[in-house]
Amino acid sequence: MRNEVEKALDAGIEAVLHIDTDAGYHRYVATVNARSLGTLVLKYPPDYPFRPPKVDVNGKSYDRFLRLCSHRFIRLYNQLFSGVCSCVCHRSILSSEKWNPSFFLADIVADLSRLHHDKCFVAYHLQAEKIKERHGLPEEIDISSFL
């Protein structure tokens, strides 16, 4: 575990290792320099690295972070990223299907940053659609590039 913290520090991620004996987990608290991610709390299970850690993003469950908020958002997300799901969890390396014991803290942070960027990208496109609808603008106008 200490090697993982050292690799994270080398990648520019501030990480502190705590051992939480009550919960039976090793627990990192990583403060990420990514603009809008904030504080990540990773709870490593006893059989890590064969199972992914549990993650909280700014005190909220990782599952809540990944949830897509509306049917319109889900439709646009799936359209932009060629998928068919109601949550971005299937695109995350922390999903049980994609987890690999070779992933480190820096990989998890990079994945969360990418997923957050994707959700913001969809939100901007959704705002552009709403503006076009409200003002009766033609579809050809690319408003999202101005947002």
OpenMM code with the backbone's topology and positions (N, CA, C; nanometers):
from openmm import Vec3, app, unit

residues = "MET ARG ASN GLU VAL GLU LYS ALA LEU ASP ALA GLY ILE GLU ALA VAL LEU HIS ILE ASP THR ASP ALA GLY TYR HIS ARG TYR VAL ALA THR VAL ASN ALA ARG SER LEU GLY THR LEU VAL LEU LYS TYR PRO PRO ASP TYR PRO PHE ARG PRO PRO LYS VAL ASP VAL ASN GLY LYS SER TYR ASP ARG PHE LEU ARG LEU CYS SER HIS ARG PHE ILE ARG LEU TYR ASN GLN LEU PHE SER GLY VAL CYS SER CYS VAL CYS HIS ARG SER ILE LEU SER SER GLU LYS TRP ASN PRO SER PHE PHE LEU ALA ASP ILE VAL ALA ASP LEU SER ARG LEU HIS HIS ASP LYS CYS PHE VAL ALA TYR HIS LEU GLN ALA GLU LYS ILE LYS GLU ARG HIS GLY LEU PRO GLU GLU ILE ASP ILE SER SER PHE LEU".split()
positions = [
    Vec3(0.0821, -0.1194, 0.0000),
    Vec3(0.0000, 0.0000, 0.0000),
    Vec3(0.0867, 0.1261, 0.0000),
    Vec3(0.1974, 0.1216, 0.0677),
    Vec3(0.2835, 0.2399, 0.0711),
    Vec3(0.3379, 0.2730, -0.0676),
    Vec3(0.3678, 0.1699, -0.1470),
    Vec3(0.4147, 0.1933, -0.2840),
    Vec3(0.3088, 0.2651, -0.3664),
    Vec3(0.1824, 0.2305, -0.3430),
    Vec3(0.0740, 0.2954, -0.4163),
    Vec3(0.0652, 0.4436, -0.3804),
    Vec3(0.0841, 0.4756, -0.2533),
    Vec3(0.0836, 0.6160, -0.2103),
    Vec3(0.2002, 0.6902, -0.2741),
    Vec3(0.3163, 0.6267, -0.2780),
    Vec3(0.4328, 0.6909, -0.3391),
    Vec3(0.4101, 0.7176, -0.4874),
    Vec3(0.3496, 0.6229, -0.5590),
    Vec3(0.3185, 0.6436, -0.7007),
    Vec3(0.2185, 0.7575, -0.7181),
    Vec3(0.1205, 0.7663, -0.6290),
    Vec3(0.0225, 0.8749, -0.6366),
    Vec3(0.0905, 1.0096, -0.6126),
    Vec3(0.1796, 1.0140, -0.5162),
    Vec3(0.2525, 1.1384, -0.4887),
    Vec3(0.3373, 1.1789, -0.6089),
    Vec3(0.3999, 1.0803, -0.6741),
    Vec3(0.4789, 1.1087, -0.7944),
    Vec3(0.3919, 1.1631, -0.9070),
    Vec3(0.2638, 1.1215, -0.9090),
    Vec3(0.1707, 1.1678, -1.0129),
    Vec3(0.1081, 1.3027, -0.9765),
    Vec3(0.1481, 1.3611, -0.8628),
    Vec3(0.0958, 1.4918, -0.8232),
    Vec3(-0.0324, 1.4850, -0.7431),
    Vec3(-0.0645, 1.3683, -0.6881),
    Vec3(-0.1862, 1.3512, -0.6079),
    Vec3(-0.1451, 1.3472, -0.4619),
    Vec3(-0.2053, 1.4315, -0.3830),
    Vec3(-0.1761, 1.4332, -0.2401),
    Vec3(-0.2571, 1.3226, -0.1743),
    Vec3(-0.1912, 1.2251, -0.1141),
    Vec3(-0.2589, 1.1107, -0.0531),
    Vec3(-0.2008, 1.0817, 0.0837),
    Vec3(-0.2868, 1.0448, 0.1749),
    Vec3(-0.2449, 1.0106, 0.3102),
    Vec3(-0.3021, 0.8733, 0.3420),
    Vec3(-0.2212, 0.7843, 0.3977),
    Vec3(-0.2655, 0.6499, 0.4333),
    Vec3(-0.3023, 0.6445, 0.5803),
    Vec3(-0.4258, 0.6029, 0.6082),
    Vec3(-0.4715, 0.5787, 0.7450),
    Vec3(-0.5116, 0.4324, 0.7521),
    Vec3(-0.4955, 0.3711, 0.8670),
    Vec3(-0.5439, 0.2348, 0.8855),
    Vec3(-0.6618, 0.2404, 0.9804),
    Vec3(-0.7778, 0.1956, 0.9313),
    Vec3(-0.9007, 0.1961, 1.0095),
    Vec3(-0.9274, 0.0526, 1.0537),
    Vec3(-0.8840, 0.0171, 1.1738),
    Vec3(-0.8969, -0.1208, 1.2205),
    Vec3(-1.0406, -0.1576, 1.2559),
    Vec3(-1.1238, -0.0598, 1.2887),
    Vec3(-1.2630, -0.0881, 1.3250),
    Vec3(-1.3426, -0.1427, 1.2071),
    Vec3(-1.3220, -0.0863, 1.0886),
    Vec3(-1.4003, -0.1258, 0.9716),
    Vec3(-1.3382, -0.2434, 0.8972),
    Vec3(-1.2160, -0.2827, 0.9344),
    Vec3(-1.1494, -0.3905, 0.8628),
    Vec3(-1.0972, -0.3465, 0.7264),
    Vec3(-1.0820, -0.2173, 0.7058),
    Vec3(-1.0338, -0.1628, 0.5789),
    Vec3(-0.9062, -0.0833, 0.6018),
    Vec3(-0.8225, -0.0804, 0.4980),
    Vec3(-0.7169, 0.0206, 0.4934),
    Vec3(-0.7825, 0.1393, 0.4261),
    Vec3(-0.7550, 0.2581, 0.4692),
    Vec3(-0.8301, 0.3730, 0.4203),
    Vec3(-0.7360, 0.4851, 0.3782),
    Vec3(-0.7462, 0.5251, 0.2512),
    Vec3(-0.6753, 0.6424, 0.1999),
    Vec3(-0.7697, 0.7609, 0.2014),
    Vec3(-0.7167, 0.8762, 0.2278),
    Vec3(-0.7887, 0.9993, 0.2011),
    Vec3(-0.7031, 1.0745, 0.1003),
    Vec3(-0.7519, 1.0860, -0.0233),
    Vec3(-0.6752, 1.1505, -0.1291),
    Vec3(-0.7399, 1.2824, -0.1665),
    Vec3(-0.6654, 1.3905, -0.1558),
    Vec3(-0.7142, 1.5200, -0.2009),
    Vec3(-0.6631, 1.5392, -0.3422),
    Vec3(-0.7552, 1.5485, -0.4351),
    Vec3(-0.7212, 1.5506, -0.5769),
    Vec3(-0.7134, 1.6942, -0.6260),
    Vec3(-0.6134, 1.7229, -0.7086),
    Vec3(-0.5976, 1.8563, -0.7634),
    Vec3(-0.6919, 1.8850, -0.8803),
    Vec3(-0.7689, 1.7825, -0.9232),
    Vec3(-0.8645, 1.8039, -1.0322),
    Vec3(-0.9665, 1.9072, -0.9873),
    Vec3(-1.0007, 1.9977, -1.0779),
    Vec3(-1.0813, 2.1146, -1.0437),
    Vec3(-1.2051, 2.0857, -0.9603),
    Vec3(-1.2863, 1.9930, -1.0020),
    Vec3(-1.4154, 1.9804, -0.9359),
    Vec3(-1.4367, 1.8479, -0.8642),
    Vec3(-1.3343, 1.7640, -0.8544),
    Vec3(-1.3540, 1.6369, -0.7846),
    Vec3(-1.3501, 1.6531, -0.6336),
    Vec3(-1.2537, 1.7255, -0.5834),
    Vec3(-1.2451, 1.7467, -0.4399),
    Vec3(-1.1797, 1.6312, -0.3675),
    Vec3(-1.2367, 1.5883, -0.2551),
    Vec3(-1.1776, 1.4865, -0.1694),
    Vec3(-1.2341, 1.3491, -0.2009),
    Vec3(-1.1451, 1.2550, -0.2215),
    Vec3(-1.1843, 1.1158, -0.2430),
    Vec3(-1.1439, 1.0352, -0.1203),
    Vec3(-1.2327, 0.9500, -0.0727),
    Vec3(-1.2005, 0.8567, 0.0348),
    Vec3(-1.2116, 0.7174, -0.0248),
    Vec3(-1.1016, 0.6466, -0.0269),
    Vec3(-1.0984, 0.5115, -0.0824),
    Vec3(-1.0871, 0.4125, 0.0323),
    Vec3(-1.1797, 0.3176, 0.0399),
    Vec3(-1.1795, 0.2154, 0.1443),
    Vec3(-1.1433, 0.0831, 0.0777),
    Vec3(-1.0270, 0.0345, 0.1113),
    Vec3(-0.9746, -0.0854, 0.0472),
    Vec3(-1.0207, -0.2103, 0.1212),
    Vec3(-1.0801, -0.3076, 0.0496),
    Vec3(-1.1241, -0.4313, 0.1145),
    Vec3(-1.0048, -0.5203, 0.1501),
    Vec3(-1.0246, -0.6156, 0.2379),
    Vec3(-0.9137, -0.7032, 0.2770),
    Vec3(-0.8527, -0.7800, 0.1594),
    Vec3(-0.9308, -0.8099, 0.0564),
    Vec3(-0.8766, -0.8843, -0.0578),
    Vec3(-0.8317, -0.7938, -0.1727),
    Vec3(-0.8044, -0.6654, -0.1421),
    Vec3(-0.7455, -0.5760, -0.2416),
    Vec3(-0.6067, -0.6301, -0.2766),
    Vec3(-0.5634, -0.6329, -0.3956),
    Vec3(-0.6077, -0.5643, -0.5170),
    Vec3(-0.6997, -0.6470, -0.6072),
    Vec3(-0.7529, -0.7573, -0.5551),
    Vec3(-0.8381, -0.8410, -0.6388),
    Vec3(-0.9814, -0.7913, -0.6438),
    Vec3(-1.0178, -0.7004, -0.5570),
    Vec3(-1.1470, -0.6307, -0.5623),
    Vec3(-1.1189, -0.4814, -0.5541),
    Vec3(-1.1997, -0.4007, -0.6228),
    Vec3(-1.1750, -0.2557, -0.6199),
    Vec3(-1.2104, -0.1950, -0.4848),
    Vec3(-1.1506, -0.0806, -0.4540),
    Vec3(-1.1867, -0.0121, -0.3295),
    Vec3(-1.3250, 0.0518, -0.3409),
    Vec3(-1.3875, 0.0764, -0.2269),
    Vec3(-1.5105, 0.1558, -0.2210),
    Vec3(-1.4662, 0.3018, -0.2202),
    Vec3(-1.5396, 0.3881, -0.2916),
    Vec3(-1.4977, 0.5271, -0.3053),
    Vec3(-1.6114, 0.6207, -0.2645),
    Vec3(-1.5765, 0.7234, -0.1877),
    Vec3(-1.6673, 0.8349, -0.1592),
    Vec3(-1.6085, 0.9583, -0.2258),
    Vec3(-1.6933, 1.0366, -0.2905),
    Vec3(-1.6513, 1.1605, -0.3560),
    Vec3(-1.7164, 1.2754, -0.2794),
    Vec3(-1.6345, 1.3563, -0.2149),
    Vec3(-1.6829, 1.4685, -0.1336),
    Vec3(-1.7887, 1.4243, -0.0325),
    Vec3(-1.7616, 1.3129, 0.0334),
    Vec3(-1.8508, 1.2641, 0.1385),
    Vec3(-1.9733, 1.1895, 0.0889),
    Vec3(-1.9883, 1.1736, -0.0420),
    Vec3(-2.1037, 1.1023, -0.0970),
    Vec3(-2.0557, 0.9769, -0.1683),
    Vec3(-2.1424, 0.8785, -0.1714),
    Vec3(-2.1096, 0.7514, -0.2339),
    Vec3(-2.0702, 0.7686, -0.3802),
    Vec3(-1.9732, 0.6894, -0.4218),
    Vec3(-1.9287, 0.6858, -0.5619),
    Vec3(-2.0457, 0.6533, -0.6542),
    Vec3(-2.1362, 0.5656, -0.6091),
    Vec3(-2.2533, 0.5304, -0.6896),
    Vec3(-2.3381, 0.6535, -0.7196),
    Vec3(-2.3511, 0.7396, -0.6212),
    Vec3(-2.4277, 0.8627, -0.6418),
    Vec3(-2.3564, 0.9567, -0.7402),
    Vec3(-2.2247, 0.9580, -0.7345),
    Vec3(-2.1443, 1.0391, -0.8260),
    Vec3(-2.1652, 0.9939, -0.9702),
    Vec3(-2.1807, 0.8637, -0.9903),
    Vec3(-2.1944, 0.8087, -1.1253),
    Vec3(-2.3360, 0.8152, -1.1810),
    Vec3(-2.4341, 0.8313, -1.0970),
    Vec3(-2.5737, 0.8269, -1.1402),
    Vec3(-2.6047, 0.9406, -1.2378),
    Vec3(-2.6782, 0.9079, -1.3414),
    Vec3(-2.7239, 1.0091, -1.4365),
    Vec3(-2.8613, 1.0563, -1.3911),
    Vec3(-2.8877, 1.1868, -1.4042),
    Vec3(-2.9986, 1.2474, -1.3322),
    Vec3(-3.1362, 1.2446, -1.3986),
    Vec3(-3.1474, 1.2348, -1.5285),
    Vec3(-3.2796, 1.2383, -1.5913),
    Vec3(-3.2799, 1.1536, -1.7179),
    Vec3(-3.3996, 1.1243, -1.7657),
    Vec3(-3.4114, 1.0457, -1.8890),
    Vec3(-3.3493, 1.1198, -2.0071),
    Vec3(-3.3672, 1.2492, -2.0099),
    Vec3(-3.3095, 1.3296, -2.1187),
    Vec3(-3.1562, 1.3273, -2.1130),
    Vec3(-3.1026, 1.3371, -1.9925),
    Vec3(-2.9579, 1.3316, -1.9724),
    Vec3(-2.9048, 1.1946, -2.0151),
    Vec3(-2.9740, 1.0871, -1.9747),
    Vec3(-2.9332, 0.9510, -2.0107),
    Vec3(-2.9345, 0.9337, -2.1626),
    Vec3(-3.0403, 0.9821, -2.2285),
    Vec3(-3.0511, 0.9710, -2.3742),
    Vec3(-2.9339, 1.0404, -2.4418),
    Vec3(-2.9040, 1.1627, -2.4004),
    Vec3(-2.7948, 1.2384, -2.4614),
    Vec3(-2.6589, 1.1755, -2.4288),
    Vec3(-2.6417, 1.1281, -2.3065),
    Vec3(-2.5166, 1.0620, -2.2679),
    Vec3(-2.4925, 0.9395, -2.3557),
    Vec3(-2.5951, 0.8574, -2.3708),
    Vec3(-2.5817, 0.7369, -2.4526),
    Vec3(-2.5583, 0.7707, -2.5994),
    Vec3(-2.6194, 0.8789, -2.6457),
    Vec3(-2.6007, 0.9228, -2.7844),
    Vec3(-2.4569, 0.9713, -2.8068),
    Vec3(-2.4045, 1.0483, -2.7147),
    Vec3(-2.2702, 1.1038, -2.7296),
    Vec3(-2.1597, 1.0005, -2.7073),
    Vec3(-2.1848, 0.9029, -2.6204),
    Vec3(-2.0805, 0.8071, -2.5858),
    Vec3(-2.1122, 0.6640, -2.6301),
    Vec3(-2.2039, 0.6502, -2.7232),
    Vec3(-2.2375, 0.5201, -2.7840),
    Vec3(-2.2597, 0.4109, -2.6806),
    Vec3(-2.3496, 0.4353, -2.5898),
    Vec3(-2.3780, 0.3348, -2.4873),
    Vec3(-2.5260, 0.3200, -2.4656),
    Vec3(-2.5608, 0.2212, -2.3868),
    Vec3(-2.6990, 0.2002, -2.3495),
    Vec3(-2.6998, 0.1643, -2.2011),
    Vec3(-2.6977, 0.2674, -2.1177),
    Vec3(-2.7026, 0.2411, -1.9742),
    Vec3(-2.7625, 0.3624, -1.9038),
    Vec3(-2.8085, 0.3388, -1.7825),
    Vec3(-2.8672, 0.4468, -1.7044),
    Vec3(-2.7688, 0.5016, -1.6025),
    Vec3(-2.6453, 0.4556, -1.6083),
    Vec3(-2.5430, 0.4984, -1.5135),
    Vec3(-2.4080, 0.4812, -1.5817),
    Vec3(-2.3120, 0.5638, -1.5478),
    Vec3(-2.1806, 0.5537, -1.6112),
    Vec3(-2.0911, 0.4503, -1.5438),
    Vec3(-2.1469, 0.3774, -1.4479),
    Vec3(-2.0659, 0.2791, -1.3742),
    Vec3(-2.0046, 0.1739, -1.4656),
    Vec3(-2.0693, 0.1420, -1.5776),
    Vec3(-2.0160, 0.0407, -1.6680),
    Vec3(-1.8941, 0.0902, -1.7449),
    Vec3(-1.8712, 0.2202, -1.7460),
    Vec3(-1.7529, 0.2761, -1.8126),
    Vec3(-1.6385, 0.2968, -1.7148),
    Vec3(-1.6630, 0.2757, -1.5871),
    Vec3(-1.5630, 0.3018, -1.4840),
    Vec3(-1.4730, 0.1801, -1.4611),
    Vec3(-1.3460, 0.2071, -1.4316),
    Vec3(-1.2546, 0.0970, -1.4003),
    Vec3(-1.2876, 0.0355, -1.2649),
    Vec3(-1.3702, 0.1006, -1.1844),
    Vec3(-1.4074, 0.0459, -1.0547),
    Vec3(-1.5226, -0.0530, -1.0641),
    Vec3(-1.5791, -0.0712, -1.1827),
    Vec3(-1.6846, -0.1715, -1.1984),
    Vec3(-1.6209, -0.3099, -1.1869),
    Vec3(-1.6991, -0.4050, -1.1393),
    Vec3(-1.6435, -0.5399, -1.1208),
    Vec3(-1.5990, -0.6012, -1.2531),
    Vec3(-1.6620, -0.5594, -1.3656),
    Vec3(-1.6248, -0.6131, -1.4964),
    Vec3(-1.4900, -0.5584, -1.5450),
    Vec3(-1.4568, -0.4364, -1.5112),
    Vec3(-1.3359, -0.3731, -1.5643),
    Vec3(-1.2200, -0.3662, -1.4655),
    Vec3(-1.2460, -0.3974, -1.3389),
    Vec3(-1.1404, -0.3857, -1.2388),
    Vec3(-1.0275, -0.4825, -1.2703),
    Vec3(-0.9051, -0.4343, -1.2494),
    Vec3(-0.7861, -0.5130, -1.2738),
    Vec3(-0.6907, -0.4871, -1.1572),
    Vec3(-0.6303, -0.5900, -1.1004),
    Vec3(-0.5392, -0.5700, -0.9872),
    Vec3(-0.4211, -0.4775, -1.0166),
    Vec3(-0.3961, -0.4488, -1.1431),
    Vec3(-0.2830, -0.3606, -1.1765),
    Vec3(-0.3191, -0.2126, -1.1650),
    Vec3(-0.4452, -0.1780, -1.1391),
    Vec3(-0.4847, -0.0380, -1.1252),
    Vec3(-0.4382, 0.0170, -0.9911),
    Vec3(-0.3935, 0.1427, -0.9939),
    Vec3(-0.3464, 0.2106, -0.8738),
    Vec3(-0.4325, 0.3329, -0.8451),
    Vec3(-0.4011, 0.3997, -0.7378),
    Vec3(-0.4728, 0.5196, -0.6968),
    Vec3(-0.4743, 0.6242, -0.8083),
    Vec3(-0.3628, 0.6446, -0.8748),
    Vec3(-0.3558, 0.7435, -0.9830),
    Vec3(-0.4506, 0.7061, -1.0977),
    Vec3(-0.4660, 0.5763, -1.1254),
    Vec3(-0.5588, 0.5314, -1.2298),
    Vec3(-0.7031, 0.5606, -1.1912),
    Vec3(-0.7345, 0.5385, -1.0638),
    Vec3(-0.8710, 0.5636, -1.0151),
    Vec3(-0.9037, 0.7121, -1.0254),
    Vec3(-0.8100, 0.7971, -0.9841),
    Vec3(-0.8313, 0.9424, -0.9904),
    Vec3(-0.8485, 0.9872, -1.1356),
    Vec3(-0.7660, 0.9350, -1.2254),
    Vec3(-0.7771, 0.9706, -1.3675),
    Vec3(-0.9115, 0.9261, -1.4239),
    Vec3(-0.9570, 0.8077, -1.3851),
    Vec3(-1.0861, 0.7571, -1.4326),
    Vec3(-1.2009, 0.8438, -1.3818),
    Vec3(-1.1984, 0.8788, -1.2544),
    Vec3(-1.3039, 0.9651, -1.1991),
    Vec3(-1.3045, 1.1021, -1.2658),
    Vec3(-1.1872, 1.1560, -1.2923),
    Vec3(-1.1787, 1.2862, -1.3612),
    Vec3(-1.2385, 1.2766, -1.5009),
    Vec3(-1.2082, 1.1682, -1.5720),
    Vec3(-1.2616, 1.1486, -1.7074),
    Vec3(-1.4142, 1.1361, -1.7042),
    Vec3(-1.4659, 1.0568, -1.6100),
    Vec3(-1.6114, 1.0394, -1.6004),
    Vec3(-1.6802, 1.1717, -1.5651),
    Vec3(-1.6178, 1.2483, -1.4759),
    Vec3(-1.6748, 1.3785, -1.4394),
    Vec3(-1.6738, 1.4723, -1.5603),
    Vec3(-1.5657, 1.4716, -1.6347),
    Vec3(-1.5572, 1.5542, -1.7561),
    Vec3(-1.6666, 1.5142, -1.8547),
    Vec3(-1.6872, 1.3839, -1.8733),
    Vec3(-1.7903, 1.3364, -1.9652),
    Vec3(-1.9288, 1.3829, -1.9226),
    Vec3(-1.9568, 1.3757, -1.7925),
    Vec3(-2.0877, 1.4200, -1.7438),
    Vec3(-2.1052, 1.5703, -1.7646),
    Vec3(-1.9996, 1.6481, -1.7428),
    Vec3(-2.0075, 1.7932, -1.7669),
    Vec3(-2.0285, 1.8219, -1.9149),
    Vec3(-1.9620, 1.7469, -2.0000),
    Vec3(-1.9769, 1.7612, -2.1447),
    Vec3(-2.1226, 1.7398, -2.1851),
    Vec3(-2.1855, 1.6370, -2.1296),
    Vec3(-2.3266, 1.6093, -2.1581),
    Vec3(-2.4142, 1.7217, -2.1037),
    Vec3(-2.3833, 1.7704, -1.9854),
    Vec3(-2.4623, 1.8784, -1.9256),
    Vec3(-2.4571, 2.0043, -2.0121),
    Vec3(-2.3402, 2.0372, -2.0683),
    Vec3(-2.3286, 2.1527, -2.1568),
    Vec3(-2.4122, 2.1338, -2.2828),
    Vec3(-2.4079, 2.0146, -2.3400),
    Vec3(-2.4891, 1.9869, -2.4587),
    Vec3(-2.6378, 1.9933, -2.4269),
    Vec3(-2.6746, 1.9470, -2.3099),
    Vec3(-2.8141, 1.9522, -2.2674),
    Vec3(-2.8599, 2.0972, -2.2511),
    Vec3(-2.7748, 2.1805, -2.1955),
    Vec3(-2.8065, 2.3236, -2.1836),
    Vec3(-2.8220, 2.3873, -2.3217),
    Vec3(-2.7361, 2.3487, -2.4145),
    Vec3(-2.7452, 2.4017, -2.5507),
    Vec3(-2.8775, 2.3620, -2.6150),
    Vec3(-2.9215, 2.2379, -2.5943),
    Vec3(-3.0509, 2.1938, -2.6468),
    Vec3(-3.1644, 2.2768, -2.5889),
    Vec3(-3.1594, 2.3032, -2.4590),
    Vec3(-3.2642, 2.3816, -2.3935),
    Vec3(-3.2686, 2.5242, -2.4475),
    Vec3(-3.1520, 2.5832, -2.4698),
    Vec3(-3.1464, 2.7196, -2.5253),
    Vec3(-3.2065, 2.7221, -2.6653),
    Vec3(-3.1720, 2.6240, -2.7472),
    Vec3(-3.2261, 2.6161, -2.8835),
    Vec3(-3.3774, 2.6026, -2.8808),
    Vec3(-3.4289, 2.5171, -2.7916),
    Vec3(-3.5739, 2.4979, -2.7807),
    Vec3(-3.6423, 2.6267, -2.7342),
    Vec3(-3.5864, 2.6887, -2.6344),
    Vec3(-3.6482, 2.8088, -2.5769),
    Vec3(-3.6580, 2.9225, -2.6784),
    Vec3(-3.5552, 2.9359, -2.7619),
    Vec3(-3.5498, 3.0480, -2.8554),
    Vec3(-3.5822, 3.0085, -2.9991),
    Vec3(-3.6218, 2.8842, -3.0199),
    Vec3(-3.6600, 2.8389, -3.1535),
    Vec3(-3.5467, 2.8441, -3.2542),
    Vec3(-3.4261, 2.8123, -3.2114),
    Vec3(-3.3095, 2.8178, -3.2999),
    Vec3(-3.2955, 2.6879, -3.3791),
    Vec3(-3.2416, 2.6951, -3.4996),
    Vec3(-3.2230, 2.5732, -3.5800),
    Vec3(-3.1158, 2.4818, -3.5193),
    Vec3(-3.1278, 2.3517, -3.5471),
    Vec3(-3.0346, 2.2507, -3.4945),
    Vec3(-2.8908, 2.2738, -3.5391),
    Vec3(-2.8709, 2.3346, -3.6565),
    Vec3(-2.7365, 2.3502, -3.7109),
    Vec3(-2.6481, 2.4441, -3.6291),
    Vec3(-2.7088, 2.5303, -3.5499),
    Vec3(-2.6311, 2.6255, -3.4697),
    Vec3(-2.5620, 2.5499, -3.3566),
    Vec3(-2.4300, 2.5684, -3.3453),
    Vec3(-2.3492, 2.4980, -3.2455),
    Vec3(-2.3315, 2.5864, -3.1214),
    Vec3(-2.4302, 2.5864, -3.0369),
    Vec3(-2.4257, 2.6702, -2.9153),
    Vec3(-2.3286, 2.6124, -2.8133),
    Vec3(-2.3180, 2.4808, -2.8081),
    Vec3(-2.2368, 2.4175, -2.7038),
    Vec3(-2.0896, 2.4619, -2.7109),
    Vec3(-2.0414, 2.4987, -2.8270),
    Vec3(-1.9019, 2.5434, -2.8358),
    Vec3(-1.8830, 2.6799, -2.7682),
    Vec3(-1.9901, 2.7544, -2.7447),
    Vec3(-1.9809, 2.8835, -2.6755),
    Vec3(-1.9973, 2.8715, -2.5249),
    Vec3(-2.0445, 2.7550, -2.4772),
    Vec3(-2.0682, 2.7382, -2.3324),
    Vec3(-1.9413, 2.7052, -2.2594),
] * unit.nanometer
topology = app.Topology()
chain = topology.addChain("A")
for resn in residues:
    res = topology.addResidue(resn, chain)
    for name in ("N", "CA", "C"):
        topology.addAtom(name, app.Element.getBySymbol(name[0]), res)
